[in-house]
Amino acid sequence: MACSDHTFDSGGAEEHQPREGTKQALLVAMLSQKTGVTISELVDATGWKTNTVHAALSTFRKSRKNIVVENISARRIYRIHNKGQF
């Protein structure tokens, strides 16, 4: 099982949490799982197109969420990296 990690830190942007019950809140909850999530799982959960999910991930990075991307068994797994994790 090959694994390579990438962490994207957004720099100095201000962090905020999405409103409860929104699709963005759903994405944060799914990305916060220890096991992570694939883009296709995010697409299925939200009903959004792939490019919209990628745009949401970009927005999260700008809002100071550290998104970790792992390549595991030819699958890209995304999750939010919280301090103290790993």
N, C-alpha and C positions, 0 to 999 in steps of 0.2 A: 504494500500500500504506500504509494508515494504521497508525500505531503509537503507543501510549501506554503508558508504563511506570509501574508501581506497585511500591514496595518496602515490605515489611512487616517492621519490626524488632521483635523481641520484647522489647526492654528488657533487664532484668537477670536473666532466668532462667538457670539453669545449663545449659551445653551438654553433651550426651552423644551417643555414637554407638550406633545399634541393633546388636544381635548379628548376626553374619554368618549368611547363609542365611535370614533372616526376611523377611517381606513388607515390613516397614518398611525394612530394608536395601535391598531391591529398589527401593522408592520413592526413597530417597536417591540410589541409583545412577542411576536414570532422571532425577531432577530435577537431578542434577549435570552432565548432558550440556550442552554448550555451546548446542545447538539447543533445549533445553527439551523439554517434553512436554505433551500435552493431558490433561484429566481423563479423556476416553474411553480414551486409551492406558493410563493408570494403572489404570482399571477393568478393561480387558482383561487386563493383566499380572497383576493381583492376584486377580481374580475377586470383588472387593468391589463393593458398591453405591456409587453416586455419593456419597451422603451420608457413607459411611464413609471414602472417599478425602478428602473435604473435612474431615472430623474429624481425619484423620491429618495433613493440611496444617496445621491449626490447632495440633495438638500440636507439630509441628516448629517453628512460629513461637514457641511458648512455650518451646521448648528452644534458643532463640537461633539458629535457622537463618533467614537472610534469604531469604524467598521473593519472587522477582520475578515479576510477572504482566504479560505483554505482550499487547496486542490487535493481532494481525497478520492482515490479510485476513479479518476477522470471526471469527477463532479466538483463543481465550485460551490462551496458552502460559505454562506455569509452569516455573520453574527456581530452583535455589539460587544466590544471588549470593554469590560468595566475594570477599574483599578482593583488590584488584588486578585483578579482572575488568572487562571493558568496554573 
